[in-house]
Amino acid sequence: MPSMTLYRVFIPRALVTLLSVSSYCPSSSAFLAPRYLSSTSTAVMATAAKVIDSHLHIWATASESTSGYPYSSPEQIPPHNLRNVASPSALLEQMSKAGVDGSLIVQPINHKFDHSYVKNAIKTYPDKFKGMMLFDPSLSSKMAIVRLEELVLAGFVGVRFNPYLWPDAQPMSGKCEDGTDGAGMAVYRRCGELNIPVGIMCFKGLSLHYEDILDLISKSPKTTLILDHLGFCALNKKGDEEFQQMLSLATYPNVMVKISALFRNTGDEDQFPYEKVRKLRFEPLLERFGAKRLMMGTDFPYVLETEGAYEGAVNTVKSWLEEGEERDAVMGGTAELAFGTWG
């Protein structure tokens, strides 16, 4: 089997080391040594003011699903209203209207662990798209790491942990029966070595996973951990309590937060343009984490069914910050620090 070549690119004072990929060398049996950019070039990379959507999904249209890109199961067929509006071309149209330069495609549950649709989109539009793979907890530790490295070579620059895919509510940081790292912990450590961020979806509430997240952080402090969708801390009593847990994670410099899917965090208290989310969630996060640990995301295509739709979601977060370094960071700079440059 041909070996794979991984290059690590360092940005001064970066929160993470960015991973990029070269073509592999069939005659080599080991990874080549890391290649480092000059401080001049990396400074340019870190300060380029692009607009990057750090969280969205694409999936096959109804016709594509019958011609090479099937949905993972009947239960995972996309909602009827969104089934044919989440293709790469449809996304690019929305991005163009909103002035978005690039996006991070998070592997959708609709295709589960078959990454071929997203992989093809990245290959077709390499300047516009990067990918975040979906971790498969059913794999052995060894095979999970092999899968990670294969997808890194295909343009994936992050890993998503969906804790609800672990069997029997096992922890993401759990161990095997022999005391060695389980697959999740093994991949999380390997991501730290490769400087690949891991995103966590706490859909049912941060409190359910808070101790597990602390365990991940303590066992691999080098790994960048990103909380999706403001940690799902909705504007209600439970969300307020969990938000305090979220703020406490600012103590750990390797933790970042996606300012994404604002519509998922309103509870019964807010609506577009999400002024209460801004005041009660975004502003405290900005104060505690700082702009260089926050990144804007839309949660396309689901955002299309909300007031303001895609462009409104982008412009809402943009309007929360005055023109300058903080806005540049939240609107794209942080994503490029975490995942590498687009374009």
C-alpha positions as CSV (number, residue, x, y, z in Angstrom):
1,M,0.0,0.0,0.0
2,P,1.5,3.4,-0.9
3,S,2.5,5.5,2.0
4,M,1.0,8.9,2.7
5,T,2.8,12.2,3.1
6,L,1.5,14.6,5.7
7,Y,2.9,18.2,5.9
8,R,2.4,20.3,9.0
9,V,2.3,24.1,8.5
10,F,2.8,26.3,11.6
11,I,1.4,29.8,12.1
12,P,3.2,32.0,14.7
13,R,1.3,32.0,18.0
14,A,-1.3,29.8,16.4
15,L,-3.8,27.8,18.4
16,V,-3.3,24.8,16.2
17,T,-0.9,23.5,13.6
18,L,-2.5,23.4,10.2
19,L,-2.4,20.2,8.2
20,S,-2.1,20.2,4.4
21,V,-1.5,17.3,2.1
22,S,0.8,16.7,-0.8
23,S,0.6,13.9,-3.3
24,Y,1.9,10.7,-1.8
25,C,5.1,8.9,-2.8
26,P,4.6,5.3,-3.7
27,S,8.2,4.4,-3.0
28,S,8.4,5.7,0.5
29,S,7.5,3.7,3.6
30,A,7.2,6.5,6.1
31,F,5.8,10.0,6.5
32,L,8.1,12.7,5.2
33,A,9.3,15.3,7.6
34,P,7.1,18.3,8.3
35,R,7.6,21.4,6.1
36,Y,7.5,24.8,7.6
37,L,6.5,28.1,6.0
38,S,8.3,31.3,6.6
39,S,7.1,33.7,9.3
40,T,6.3,36.2,6.6
41,S,4.1,33.9,4.6
42,T,2.3,32.5,7.6
43,A,1.5,36.0,8.9
44,V,-0.2,36.7,5.6
45,M,-2.2,33.5,5.9
46,A,-3.3,34.4,9.4
47,T,-4.5,37.9,8.7
48,A,-6.2,37.5,5.3
49,A,-9.8,38.8,5.8
50,K,-11.8,36.2,4.1
51,V,-15.4,35.2,5.0
52,I,-15.5,31.5,5.9
53,D,-18.6,29.5,6.8
54,S,-17.3,27.1,9.4
55,H,-20.3,24.8,9.6
56,L,-22.7,23.6,6.9
57,H,-23.7,20.4,5.2
58,I,-24.3,19.2,1.7
59,W,-26.0,16.0,0.5
60,A,-27.1,14.3,-2.7
61,T,-30.2,15.4,-4.5
62,A,-33.0,12.9,-4.9
63,S,-31.7,11.9,-8.4
64,E,-28.1,11.7,-7.2
65,S,-29.1,9.4,-4.4
66,T,-30.2,6.8,-6.9
67,S,-27.1,7.2,-9.1
68,G,-24.0,6.7,-6.9
69,Y,-24.6,8.6,-3.7
70,P,-27.3,6.8,-1.7
71,Y,-28.6,8.0,1.7
72,S,-27.4,5.9,4.6
73,S,-30.9,4.5,5.4
74,P,-34.6,5.4,4.8
75,E,-34.5,7.2,8.2
76,Q,-31.8,9.5,6.9
77,I,-33.5,10.7,3.8
78,P,-33.3,14.6,4.0
79,P,-36.5,16.6,4.7
80,H,-38.6,16.9,1.5
81,N,-38.2,20.7,1.4
82,L,-34.5,20.5,1.6
83,R,-33.7,17.4,-0.4
84,N,-32.8,19.1,-3.6
85,V,-31.3,22.4,-2.3
86,A,-28.1,21.1,-0.6
87,S,-25.9,20.2,-3.6
88,P,-22.5,21.9,-4.0
89,S,-23.8,24.1,-6.8
90,A,-26.8,25.3,-4.7
91,L,-24.4,26.0,-1.8
92,L,-22.0,28.0,-4.1
93,E,-24.9,30.1,-5.2
94,Q,-25.8,31.0,-1.6
95,M,-22.2,31.7,-0.8
96,S,-21.8,34.0,-3.7
97,K,-24.9,36.0,-2.8
98,A,-23.7,36.4,0.8
99,G,-20.1,37.2,0.0
100,V,-18.7,34.0,1.5
101,D,-15.3,32.9,0.2
102,G,-15.1,29.4,1.5
103,S,-16.8,26.8,3.7
104,L,-16.2,23.8,5.9
105,I,-18.5,21.0,4.9
106,V,-19.4,18.8,7.9
107,Q,-20.2,15.3,6.8
108,P,-24.0,14.9,7.0
109,I,-25.7,12.1,8.9
110,N,-27.7,11.5,5.8
111,H,-24.7,9.8,4.2
112,K,-23.3,8.8,7.6
113,F,-19.8,7.3,7.2
114,D,-19.8,7.3,3.4
115,H,-17.8,10.4,2.7
116,S,-17.8,10.1,-1.1
117,Y,-20.2,12.9,-1.8
118,V,-18.4,15.5,0.3
119,K,-15.0,14.1,-1.0
120,N,-16.1,14.7,-4.6
121,A,-17.2,18.2,-3.8
122,I,-13.8,19.0,-2.2
123,K,-12.1,17.6,-5.3
124,T,-14.2,19.6,-7.7
125,Y,-14.0,22.9,-5.8
126,P,-10.8,22.7,-3.8
127,D,-10.5,26.5,-3.4
128,K,-14.0,26.7,-1.9
129,F,-14.5,23.6,0.2
130,K,-12.8,21.8,3.0
131,G,-14.3,18.8,4.9
132,M,-14.9,17.7,8.4
133,M,-15.3,13.9,8.6
134,L,-17.8,12.1,10.8
135,F,-16.1,9.7,13.2
136,D,-17.3,6.1,13.2
137,P,-17.2,4.7,16.8
138,S,-17.8,1.2,15.6
139,L,-14.2,1.0,14.2
140,S,-11.3,-0.4,16.1
141,S,-8.7,2.1,17.3
142,K,-6.3,1.0,14.6
143,M,-8.9,1.2,11.8
144,A,-10.3,4.5,13.0
145,I,-6.8,6.1,12.7
146,V,-6.3,4.6,9.3
147,R,-9.7,6.1,8.2
148,L,-8.7,9.5,9.7
149,E,-5.5,9.6,7.7
150,E,-7.2,8.4,4.5
151,L,-9.7,11.3,4.7
152,V,-7.1,13.8,5.6
153,L,-5.4,13.0,2.3
154,A,-8.7,13.6,0.6
155,G,-9.1,17.1,1.9
156,F,-10.7,16.7,5.2
157,V,-9.3,19.0,7.9
158,G,-11.4,18.2,10.9
159,V,-13.3,15.4,12.7
160,R,-16.8,15.5,14.1
161,F,-17.7,13.6,17.2
162,N,-21.4,12.9,17.5
163,P,-21.6,11.4,21.0
164,Y,-25.0,9.8,20.2
165,L,-23.4,7.4,17.7
166,W,-21.4,5.7,20.5
167,P,-23.1,2.5,21.5
168,D,-24.8,2.2,24.9
169,A,-24.0,5.9,25.7
170,Q,-20.3,5.1,26.1
171,P,-18.1,8.1,26.7
172,M,-16.1,9.6,23.8
173,S,-13.0,9.4,26.0
174,G,-13.6,5.8,27.0
175,K,-11.2,2.9,27.2
176,C,-11.2,-0.6,25.8
177,E,-11.6,-3.6,28.1
178,D,-7.8,-4.1,28.1
179,G,-7.3,-0.5,29.4
180,T,-6.0,1.0,26.2
181,D,-7.6,4.0,24.5
182,G,-10.9,3.4,22.8
183,A,-11.2,4.4,19.2
184,G,-12.6,7.9,20.1
185,M,-9.7,8.7,22.4
186,A,-7.2,7.2,20.0
187,V,-8.4,9.4,17.2
188,Y,-8.6,12.4,19.4
189,R,-5.0,12.0,20.4
190,R,-3.9,11.4,16.8
191,C,-5.7,14.6,15.8
192,G,-3.6,16.4,18.4
193,E,-0.5,15.0,16.8
194,L,-1.7,16.0,13.3
195,N,-3.2,19.3,14.5
196,I,-6.6,18.4,13.2
197,P,-9.5,20.0,15.2
198,V,-12.3,17.9,16.6
199,G,-15.8,19.3,16.7
200,I,-18.4,18.0,19.2
201,M,-22.1,18.2,18.7
202,C,-23.9,18.4,22.1
203,F,-27.3,18.2,20.5
204,K,-29.1,17.1,23.7
205,G,-27.3,19.4,26.0
206,L,-23.7,20.3,27.0
207,S,-24.2,19.0,30.6
208,L,-24.6,15.5,29.3
209,H,-21.1,15.6,27.9
210,Y,-19.3,18.1,30.0
211,E,-17.2,15.7,32.1
212,D,-16.4,13.6,29.0
213,I,-15.2,16.8,27.3
214,L,-13.0,17.6,30.3
215,D,-11.6,14.1,30.1
216,L,-10.7,14.5,26.4
217,I,-9.0,17.8,27.1
218,S,-7.0,16.5,30.0
219,K,-5.8,13.4,28.1
220,S,-4.8,15.3,25.0
221,P,-4.3,19.0,25.7
222,K,-2.7,19.5,22.3
223,T,-5.9,18.6,20.4
224,T,-8.1,21.6,19.4
225,L,-11.7,21.0,20.5
226,I,-14.5,23.0,18.9
227,L,-18.1,23.2,20.3
228,D,-20.7,23.3,17.6
229,H,-23.6,25.7,17.6
230,L,-22.8,27.7,20.7
231,G,-22.8,24.4,22.6
232,F,-26.6,24.1,22.1
233,C,-27.1,26.4,25.1
234,A,-30.6,27.6,24.3
235,L,-32.2,30.6,25.9
236,N,-33.9,28.8,28.7
237,K,-33.2,27.8,32.3
238,K,-31.3,24.6,31.3
239,G,-29.4,26.5,28.6
240,D,-28.4,29.2,31.0
241,E,-27.0,26.7,33.4
242,E,-25.1,24.9,30.7
243,F,-23.8,28.1,29.3
244,Q,-21.9,28.6,32.6
245,Q,-20.2,25.3,32.0
246,M,-19.4,26.4,28.5
247,L,-17.8,29.7,29.7
248,S,-15.7,27.7,32.1
249,L,-14.1,25.9,29.2
250,A,-12.5,29.2,28.1
251,T,-9.8,28.3,30.7
252,Y,-8.5,25.8,28.2
253,P,-6.7,27.5,25.3
254,N,-7.4,24.6,22.9
255,V,-11.2,25.1,23.1
256,M,-13.0,27.1,20.3
257,V,-16.7,27.8,19.7
258,K,-18.7,27.9,16.5
259,I,-21.1,30.9,16.4
260,S,-23.4,28.9,14.2
261,A,-27.0,27.7,13.8
262,L,-28.3,30.7,15.8
263,F,-31.8,29.5,15.2
264,R,-31.1,26.4,17.3
265,N,-30.3,28.4,20.4
266,T,-33.3,30.8,20.7
267,G,-35.5,28.7,22.9
268,D,-38.8,30.5,23.2
269,E,-37.0,33.8,23.9
270,D,-35.7,35.1,20.6
271,Q,-36.1,35.3,16.8
272,F,-34.3,36.7,13.8
273,P,-32.1,38.8,14.0
274,Y,-31.3,37.2,17.3
275,E,-30.6,40.2,19.6
276,K,-31.0,38.1,22.7
277,V,-28.6,35.5,21.4
278,R,-26.2,38.2,20.8
279,K,-26.5,39.8,24.2
280,L,-26.8,36.6,26.3
281,R,-24.6,34.2,24.4
282,F,-22.3,35.9,21.8
283,E,-21.1,38.8,23.9
284,P,-20.2,36.8,27.0
285,L,-18.4,34.3,24.7
286,L,-16.5,37.1,23.0
287,E,-15.4,38.5,26.3
288,R,-14.3,35.1,27.8
289,F,-12.9,33.3,24.7
290,G,-11.9,36.3,22.5
291,A,-12.5,36.6,18.8
292,K,-9.6,34.3,17.8
293,R,-11.4,31.4,19.3
294,L,-14.9,32.0,17.8
295,M,-16.0,31.3,14.2
296,M,-19.1,32.0,12.2
297,G,-21.2,29.2,10.7
298,T,-24.7,29.0,9.2
299,D,-25.8,25.4,9.4
300,F,-26.8,25.4,5.7
301,P,-29.1,24.0,4.4
302,Y,-31.3,24.0,7.5
303,V,-30.9,27.8,7.8
304,L,-32.8,28.2,4.5
305,E,-36.0,27.4,6.3
306,T,-35.5,30.3,8.8
307,E,-36.1,34.0,8.6
308,G,-33.2,35.7,6.9
309,A,-32.0,32.4,5.4
310,Y,-28.4,32.0,4.5
311,E,-27.4,35.6,3.7
312,G,-29.2,36.8,6.8
313,A,-27.3,34.3,9.0
314,V,-24.0,35.6,7.7
315,N,-24.8,39.2,7.9
316,T,-26.3,38.9,11.4
317,V,-23.0,37.7,13.0
318,K,-21.1,40.3,10.9
319,S,-23.3,43.1,12.3
320,W,-22.5,42.1,15.9
321,L,-18.9,43.3,15.4
322,E,-17.5,46.6,14.3
323,E,-15.1,46.5,11.3
324,G,-11.7,45.5,12.3
325,E,-9.6,42.6,13.7
326,E,-12.3,41.0,15.8
327,R,-14.8,40.9,12.9
328,D,-12.2,39.5,10.6
329,A,-11.4,36.8,13.1
330,V,-14.9,35.7,13.8
331,M,-16.0,35.9,10.1
332,G,-13.1,33.8,8.8
333,G,-9.8,34.3,10.4
334,T,-10.3,31.9,13.2
335,A,-11.5,29.2,10.8
336,E,-8.4,29.7,8.7
337,L,-6.2,29.4,11.8
338,A,-8.0,26.2,12.7
339,F,-8.4,24.5,9.4
340,G,-5.9,26.2,7.0
341,T,-6.4,28.8,4.3
342,W,-9.1,28.7,1.6
343,G,-8.5,29.9,-2.0
